[in-house]
Amino acid sequence: MFRSAVSIDTDKLDCLPAVVGDILTHPDRFSAKIDKMLSNYFFNPGHAGEVAGKYILETLINRKKGNQS
């Protein structure tokens, strides 16, 4: 049914339950696509706060070192 892409025009939202049902019934069709989207659009899933904190600390430390020289 919706194998290559899941995109629904706003004037066809009445088919949304069927699309969601298809995704839930056949997750194998969509898992690779979901993984690809996650890796392309989300960085450090589950660890973003930790990575951001390290980046901020490293930046502050480097700035402080630069100001003392």
MOQUIDA-V606675 format. One record per backbone hydrogen bond with DSSP energy under -0.5 kcal/mol. NH is the residue of the N-H (numbers start at 1). CO is the residue of the C=O. E is the energy in kcal/mol with one decimal. If there is no record, write none. Layout:
# MOQUIDA-V606675
nh: (NH;NH)
co: (CO;CO)
e: (E;E)
This chain:
# MOQUIDA-V606675
nh: (7;12;13;15;16;19;20;21;22;23;24;25;26;29;30;30;31;32;34;35;36;37;38;39;40;41;42;47;48;51;52;53;54;55;56;57;58;59;60;61;62;63;64;65;66;67;68;69)
co: (5;9;10;12;13;15;16;17;18;19;20;21;22;26;26;27;27;28;30;31;32;33;34;35;36;37;38;44;44;47;48;49;50;51;52;53;54;55;56;57;58;59;60;61;62;63;64;65)
e: (-0.7;-2.1;-0.8;-1.8;-1.7;-2.0;-2.7;-2.4;-2.3;-2.3;-2.5;-2.3;-2.3;-1.4;-0.6;-1.0;-1.8;-0.5;-2.7;-2.7;-2.3;-2.3;-2.6;-2.4;-1.9;-2.4;-2.2;-2.5;-0.8;-2.5;-2.8;-2.4;-2.2;-2.3;-2.6;-2.6;-2.8;-2.4;-2.5;-2.7;-2.6;-2.3;-2.4;-2.5;-2.1;-2.1;-1.5;-1.0)
